[in-house]
Amino acid sequence: MTSAVRHSHRRHVMFSERIDRLQPSPIREILSVIDRPGMVSFAGGLPASETLPDWSGTASADVLQYGPSEGEPALRQVVSERLRSLGVDAPPERVMILGGSQQGIDLVAKLFIDRGTPVAVESPTYLAALQVFRLYGARFVDLDVLGENLARLAYVIPTFANPTGACASDAERDELARRCLSAGTVLFEDDPYRDLAYDDCDRRPVASRMSGGSWVYQGSFSKTFAPGLRLGYLAASAELFPRLVMLKQALDLHTSRLSQSIVLEAVTDPGWDARVEGLVRFYSSRRDAFESAMRRHLGDLAEWHTPRGGLFYWLRLNEHIDTRPLLAEAIRRNVAFMPGEEFFPNEPVLGTMRLNFSHASGDDADRGLATLAGLLRDRTR
């Protein structure tokens, strides 16, 4: 493994204009110490603890009370240990528990993006991130020319990217860190799929190579545990984290303590590693079966690379048709897919689509792919 990229001088970080108006919440500062023994609090709208529902045997009563904006200390400690084992400089005091990865994207967008702010992204990249960045007025620039532009932020999914499933090599990760450091661009690394690895590939976070630079790294419990709990996490370099906390205070006070309690119990259970290993075996088998079905039904209609991890196949159709109008007809036939055109930051590339292989069973996947192939053949005749 190559050594981490180092940089001795962190450049001045440019935040969005709205950050000048952001102030810390005194109520949140007070609420962060309400559990201190002997504390008498006349601050905040806390209900009386004795009036809270009795969830004994399911969760302790305190998870139904307000909590710290950064998240539960025990869960932050677990996340910190995990990230530090990957080489990320993420002590517990710079870890935040999120209401899902999407919240992290929104917080980072608020921190950096004004109308016209240049944001470097891959093409294609995660649709929901593009939606948020557009909402705040981002101007998208190509990640491949980072350093030749003045991008304030670089958003990347280097491990099993959404939508392509690609996994960046160790050299590519080093180069991305080097360019961010050289240009003074803040790295925003989104890493929700890293545990779902079916074949060998480089997965050490780019953020672990950003010594001396500004960065945000985020992950999720949705893919390895339960998406309905809406729980993710982020860590950030020291100059960014306090402002991200203030933004979260202004947004939702804190993430569900009940969800955090459930996840903490799961990830500290002695069987957690075995659970993740079982998921990997299950999804690897499902990927292989899905690929076999795709070869039968779509082999003469499209090209693709087998993803080494994650949840998606990225198809490039032989005919450059716009797949967006195809979606409505597919849904009428009880098949859903994601048109690839939606994942491009600027001009869409026609004849692309993203297919998820993790959800549908073998028979359903075969039936759905056969239907999709029929629709494509009808379109290209």
Secondary structure by P-SEA (a helix, b strand, c coil): cccccccccccbbbbccccccbbbbaaaaaaaccccccccccccccccccccccccccccccccccccccccaaaaaaaaaaaaaaccccccccccccccaaaaaaaaaaaccccbbbbbbcccccaaaaaaaaaabbbbbbccccccccccbbbbcccccccccccccaaaaaaaaaaaaaacbbbbbbccccccccccccccccccccccccbbbbbbccccccccccccccccccccaaaaaaaaaaccccccaaaaaaaaaaaaccaaaaaaaaaaaaaaaaaaaaaaaaaaccccccccccccccbbbbbbbccccccccaaaaaaaacbbbbcccccccccccccccccccccccaaaaaaaaaaaaaaaaaaac
